[in-house]
């Protein structure tokens, strides 16, 4: 059977201030058996903090090089452009198919109220305002064929005016009120 999978990234924090965290929930949907896979992400060079890029979290404990990482612990990212081997469990049936139904995979559903994968990225406090795109590529093989899926998300870093809009509105309201009072006193 030919395998077919897609990424479903959900951006939790679409509009941020410089220095804020970006949180992305990722689901994996599809059907078929896999022998290998990887998830690669490509953020813009100046978006992330150089010293502390962020962490990724799985919905269940994960063993990497003799260390078991619990779901709340998170695994530190070492490189801005990174690839992560997705545990095969996410491509296994969560609920077996009946008759003509497709099965549900662990990567398509919440596991103990958690999405399968969370990517938490730290932005640089010097990042310029504007829109930034992070590209994701899921590459997988069923042993005979290699296939993949590509998705992008866009994060908006707020301008100074956007970050301070409430204060600017208050100043405008106070200036307007002061103008009205001054004008009324002038005509008395």
VOPAGU-2260 file (C-alpha; in pm, 1 decimal, decimal comma):
REM VOPAGU-2260
SITE   aa  ch    i         X         Y         Z
SITE  UNK   A    0       0,0       0,0       0,0
SITE  UNK   A    1     127,7     345,5     -87,5
SITE  UNK   A    2     171,1     572,1     215,8
SITE  UNK   A    3      30,9     923,6     213,5
SITE  UNK   A    4      75,5    1171,2     498,6
SITE  UNK   A    5      31,8    1543,9     552,0
SITE  UNK   A    6     145,3    1794,0     811,3
SITE  UNK   A    7    -114,3    2001,9     991,9
SITE  UNK   A    8      64,5    2289,8    1172,0
SITE  UNK   A    9    -153,1    2509,7    1391,7
SITE  UNK   A   10      -1,6    2840,8    1495,0
SITE  UNK   A   11    -107,0    2923,2    1851,0
SITE  UNK   A   12      70,1    3262,3    1859,8
SITE  UNK   A   13      20,7    3431,9    1519,3
SITE  UNK   A   14     107,9    3784,0    1637,9
SITE  UNK   A   15     395,9    3840,9    1879,5
SITE  UNK   A   16     626,7    4100,8    2029,0
SITE  UNK   A   17    1004,6    4072,2    1982,3
SITE  UNK   A   18    1140,1    3825,2    2238,6
SITE  UNK   A   19     809,3    3635,4    2273,2
SITE  UNK   A   20     765,7    3261,0    2226,7
SITE  UNK   A   21     612,2    3111,6    1913,2
SITE  UNK   A   22     402,4    2802,3    1982,2
SITE  UNK   A   23     310,6    2565,5    1700,3
SITE  UNK   A   24     103,2    2249,7    1742,8
SITE  UNK   A   25     167,4    1988,8    1473,7
SITE  UNK   A   26     -49,6    1695,7    1375,7
SITE  UNK   A   27      32,4    1422,6    1119,7
SITE  UNK   A   28    -258,2    1286,1     919,6
SITE  UNK   A   29    -266,5    1011,0     660,8
SITE  UNK   A   30    -255,9     639,8     600,1
SITE  UNK   A   31       1,5     371,0     527,6
SITE  UNK   A   32     309,1     211,6     677,5
SITE  UNK   A   33     638,2     392,4     726,3
SITE  UNK   A   34     993,4     273,9     769,4
SITE  UNK   A   35    1160,2     617,0     805,2
SITE  UNK   A   36    1056,8     979,3     843,0
SITE  UNK   A   37    1177,1    1321,9     945,2
SITE  UNK   A   38    1026,9    1662,9    1010,4
SITE  UNK   A   39    1240,9    1957,6     900,8
SITE  UNK   A   40    1168,9    2323,1     970,6
SITE  UNK   A   41    1323,8    2632,7     815,0
SITE  UNK   A   42    1276,4    2960,5    1005,5
SITE  UNK   A   43    1416,7    3294,8     881,6
SITE  UNK   A   44    1772,5    3364,9    1003,4
SITE  UNK   A   45    1692,6    3670,0    1214,7
SITE  UNK   A   46    1367,1    3549,7    1374,6
SITE  UNK   A   47    1498,0    3322,3    1650,7
SITE  UNK   A   48    1717,8    3387,7    1953,0
SITE  UNK   A   49    2073,9    3268,6    1880,3
SITE  UNK   A   50    2147,6    3153,2    2235,1
SITE  UNK   A   51    1818,9    2980,5    2318,6
SITE  UNK   A   52    1633,1    2860,0    2009,1
SITE  UNK   A   53    1358,6    2672,8    2189,7
SITE  UNK   A   54    1229,5    2322,4    2262,9
SITE  UNK   A   55    1002,9    2060,5    2117,1
SITE  UNK   A   56     756,4    1845,9    2307,5
SITE  UNK   A   57     595,6    1508,7    2229,2
SITE  UNK   A   58     263,6    1388,8    2370,5
SITE  UNK   A   59     422,9    1089,3    2543,4
SITE  UNK   A   60     764,3    1002,6    2696,4
SITE  UNK   A   61    1043,8     978,5    2439,6
SITE  UNK   A   62    1383,5     809,4    2477,1
SITE  UNK   A   63    1680,3     980,6    2309,3
SITE  UNK   A   64    2035,2     855,5    2368,1
SITE  UNK   A   65    1959,1     672,7    2697,0
SITE  UNK   A   66    1759,9     965,2    2841,0
SITE  UNK   A   67    1383,2     957,8    2873,4
SITE  UNK   A   68    1216,5    1294,5    2816,0
SITE  UNK   A   69     874,6    1334,3    2975,9
SITE  UNK   A   70     605,3    1527,8    2781,8
SITE  UNK   A   71     639,2    1839,2    3004,8
SITE  UNK   A   72    1019,0    1841,7    2991,8
SITE  UNK   A   73    1080,8    1931,4    2629,2
SITE  UNK   A   74    1387,5    1859,4    2421,0
SITE  UNK   A   75    1617,3    2157,0    2349,0
SITE  UNK   A   76    1670,4    2256,2    1985,6
SITE  UNK   A   77    2037,5    2283,0    1894,2
SITE  UNK   A   78    2014,2    2438,0    1547,3
SITE  UNK   A   79    1788,2    2700,4    1391,7
SITE  UNK   A   80    1725,6    2479,3    1089,4
SITE  UNK   A   81    1652,3    2144,4    1238,6
SITE  UNK   A   82    1525,7    1803,5    1154,0
SITE  UNK   A   83    1352,2    1578,9    1399,3
SITE  UNK   A   84    1277,6    1211,1    1358,4
SITE  UNK   A   85     906,4    1168,4    1428,3
SITE  UNK   A   86     832,1     863,4    1647,7
SITE  UNK   A   87     668,7     589,1    1439,4
SITE  UNK   A   88     396,3     565,9    1703,4
SITE  UNK   A   89     232,9     876,6    1550,8
SITE  UNK   A   90     175,3     684,5    1228,6
SITE  UNK   A   91      29,9     378,5    1403,5
SITE  UNK   A   92    -343,5     324,4    1446,6
SITE  UNK   A   93    -501,9     481,5    1752,5
SITE  UNK   A   94    -832,3     325,5    1656,1
SITE  UNK   A   95    -838,4      33,7    1415,8
SITE  UNK   A   96   -1047,7      59,8    1103,3
SITE  UNK   A   97   -1373,7    -130,3    1068,2
SITE  UNK   A   98   -1491,2    -248,8     726,1
SITE  UNK   A   99   -1444,9      42,4     480,4
SITE  UNK   A  100   -1335,3     294,4     744,4
SITE  UNK   A  101    -988,6     445,5     765,5
SITE  UNK   A  102    -808,4     410,4    1096,8
SITE  UNK   A  103    -718,3     703,5    1320,0
SITE  UNK   A  104    -349,5     749,8    1390,8
SITE  UNK   A  105    -189,9     883,4    1707,6
SITE  UNK   A  106     -60,3    1179,7    1505,0
SITE  UNK   A  107    -416,8    1284,3    1416,3
SITE  UNK   A  108    -558,1    1308,1    1765,0
SITE  UNK   A  109    -491,2    1451,6    2108,1
SITE  UNK   A  110    -297,8    1213,9    2332,0
SITE  UNK   A  111    -386,9    1273,5    2697,7
SITE  UNK   A  112    -521,8    1619,4    2598,1
SITE  UNK   A  113    -195,9    1706,6    2418,9
SITE  UNK   A  114    -132,6    1753,9    2049,0
SITE  UNK   A  115     116,6    1498,2    1913,5
SITE  UNK   A  116     395,3    1754,8    1874,4
SITE  UNK   A  117     454,4    2108,1    2000,7
SITE  UNK   A  118     732,2    2332,3    1877,8
SITE  UNK   A  119     811,4    2621,5    2114,0
SITE  UNK   A  120    1050,5    2874,9    1960,2
SITE  UNK   A  121    1211,4    3176,5    2128,1
SITE  UNK   A  122    1224,2    3487,8    1912,4
SITE  UNK   A  123    1509,4    3732,5    1924,5
SITE  UNK   A  124    1439,3    4051,2    2116,8
SITE  UNK   A  125    1607,5    4232,5    1825,8
SITE  UNK   A  126    1384,6    4090,2    1550,4
SITE  UNK   A  127    1237,5    4358,3    1325,0
SITE  UNK   A  128     864,3    4407,8    1290,6
SITE  UNK   A  129     697,3    4235,1     996,7
SITE  UNK   A  130     576,8    3899,4     871,8
SITE  UNK   A  131     799,8    3591,6     891,3
SITE  UNK   A  132     739,2    3252,2     732,5
SITE  UNK   A  133     849,9    2920,3     880,7
SITE  UNK   A  134     850,5    2630,0     634,4
SITE  UNK   A  135     796,0    2270,1     741,9
SITE  UNK   A  136     871,7    1957,0     540,1
SITE  UNK   A  137     768,5    1605,0     637,2
SITE  UNK   A  138     969,9    1345,2     445,2
SITE  UNK   A  139     882,6     977,3     479,9
SITE  UNK   A  140     943,8     638,6     324,5
SITE  UNK   A  141     751,6     312,9     328,7
SITE  UNK   A  142    1066,0     121,6     233,6
SITE  UNK   A  143     999,5     137,6    -141,8
SITE  UNK   A  144     903,9     500,0    -207,8
SITE  UNK   A  145     997,9     837,0     -62,4
SITE  UNK   A  146     731,0    1105,8     -34,7
SITE  UNK   A  147     676,1    1429,0     150,3
SITE  UNK   A  148     454,9    1720,3     240,8
SITE  UNK   A  149     530,8    2091,4     279,7
SITE  UNK   A  150     342,6    2349,9     484,7
SITE  UNK   A  151     420,8    2709,6     584,1
SITE  UNK   A  152     300,8    2930,8     865,0
SITE  UNK   A  153     334,6    3308,1     893,2
SITE  UNK   A  154     410,5    3488,7    1218,1
SITE  UNK   A  155     356,5    3862,8    1255,1
SITE  UNK   A  156     603,7    4054,2    1474,1
SITE  UNK   A  157     427,8    4368,1    1594,7
SITE  UNK   A  158     552,6    4719,1    1520,4
SITE  UNK   A  159     622,7    4967,8    1800,5
SITE  UNK   A  160     283,3    5130,4    1736,3
SITE  UNK   A  161     102,7    4792,2    1751,5
SITE  UNK   A  162     278,2    4701,4    2077,1
SITE  UNK   A  163     186,0    5037,4    2230,8
SITE  UNK   A  164    -156,3    5094,1    2074,2
SITE  UNK   A  165    -346,3    5104,0    2405,7
SITE  UNK   A  166    -109,8    5362,6    2552,1
SITE  UNK   A  167    -132,3    5569,1    2232,7
SITE  UNK   A  168    -513,0    5553,0    2244,8
SITE  UNK   A  169    -508,2    5668,8    2607,5
SITE  UNK   A  170    -277,7    5959,0    2520,6
SITE  UNK   A  171    -506,3    6052,6    2229,4
SITE  UNK   A  172    -815,2    6039,1    2449,9
SITE  UNK   A  173    -647,8    6249,8    2719,5
SITE  UNK   A  174    -527,5    6503,9    2460,0
SITE  UNK   A  175    -878,4    6520,0    2311,3
SITE  UNK   A  176   -1034,4    6566,8    2655,2
SITE  UNK   A  177    -781,8    6834,7    2741,4
SITE  UNK   A  178    -855,9    7013,0    2412,4
SITE  UNK   A  179   -1229,7    7012,8    2488,3
SITE  UNK   A  180   -1175,6    7148,2    2840,6
SITE  UNK   A  181    -933,2    7414,8    2714,9
SITE  UNK   A  182   -1174,9    7514,9    2439,1
SITE  UNK   A  183   -1463,0    7540,0    2686,3
SITE  UNK   A  184   -1257,1    7756,5    2922,7
SITE  UNK   A  185   -1157,4    7982,3    2633,3
SITE  UNK   A  186   -1521,2    8061,7    2555,2
SITE  UNK   A  187   -1616,0    8136,1    2917,0
